[in-house]
Amino acid sequence: MVLVAIDPGKVTGVAVFQDGVLHRATACSLEECRLFIENEQPGDCIIEVPQIYPGQQQKGDQNDLINLAVTVGRYADLAIACGFRVKLVKPREWKGQLPKDVCWNRVRETLTSLELGNMEKVPKSRAHNMHDAIGLGTWFQKRWR
């Protein structure tokens, strides 16, 4: 069974799980991510969808969420066209309000040394996208809550 987890953005995090094991994870462009999806056997595809937060909890330009939502739609359409079952999940659903470093530490604790070795080496500035994709995938598999 294949699970593809996607944290979309200008740089997208993608994690591929096969039979519950992290097989590959990276941070890439839309076109590079397309290859991940097209080259996998259809299964589940879980994608983080942007969430609007009230007033003081907002970060950055809220108009950026529109572009991000369009990107989510492109990934969802691609996955559906490749035969995947797609589920969209808001950040609050899977990671609550955990800071990125705390969330990643909890996710990393659920990974085996083999799985940690299946993560591509990416620059620190891009790693958080990959970490969130892995976290989303492990959450979907109920490996952590």
Secondary structure in CASP SS format (residue, H / E / C, confidence):
PFRMAT SS
TARGET T0000
AUTHOR 0000-0000-0000
METHOD secondary structure of the structure
MODEL  1
M C 1.00
V E 1.00
L E 1.00
V E 1.00
A E 1.00
I E 1.00
D E 1.00
P C 1.00
G C 1.00
K C 1.00
V C 1.00
T E 1.00
G E 1.00
V E 1.00
A E 1.00
V E 1.00
F E 1.00
Q E 1.00
D C 1.00
G C 1.00
V E 1.00
L E 1.00
H E 1.00
R E 1.00
A E 1.00
T E 1.00
A E 1.00
C E 1.00
S C 1.00
L H 1.00
E H 1.00
E H 1.00
C H 1.00
R H 1.00
L H 1.00
F H 1.00
I H 1.00
E H 1.00
N C 1.00
E C 1.00
Q C 1.00
P C 1.00
G C 1.00
D E 1.00
C E 1.00
I E 1.00
I E 1.00
E E 1.00
V C 1.00
P C 1.00
Q C 1.00
I C 1.00
Y C 1.00
P C 1.00
G H 1.00
Q H 1.00
Q H 1.00
Q C 1.00
K C 1.00
G C 1.00
D C 1.00
Q C 1.00
N C 1.00
D H 1.00
L H 1.00
I H 1.00
N H 1.00
L H 1.00
A H 1.00
V H 1.00
T H 1.00
V H 1.00
G H 1.00
R H 1.00
Y H 1.00
A H 1.00
D H 1.00
L H 1.00
A H 1.00
I H 1.00
A H 1.00
C C 1.00
G C 1.00
F C 1.00
R E 1.00
V E 1.00
K E 1.00
L E 1.00
V E 1.00
K C 1.00
P H 1.00
R H 1.00
E H 1.00
W H 1.00
K H 1.00
G C 1.00
Q C 1.00
L C 1.00
P C 1.00
K H 1.00
D H 1.00
V H 1.00
C H 1.00
W H 1.00
N H 1.00
R H 1.00
V H 1.00
R H 1.00
E H 1.00
T C 1.00
L C 1.00
T C 1.00
S H 1.00
L H 1.00
E H 1.00
L H 1.00
G H 1.00
N C 1.00
M E 1.00
E C 1.00
K C 1.00
V C 1.00
P C 1.00
K H 1.00
S H 1.00
R H 1.00
A H 1.00
H H 1.00
N H 1.00
M H 1.00
H H 1.00
D H 1.00
A H 1.00
I H 1.00
G H 1.00
L H 1.00
G H 1.00
T H 1.00
W H 1.00
F H 1.00
Q C 1.00
K C 1.00
R C 1.00
W C 1.00
R C 1.00
END
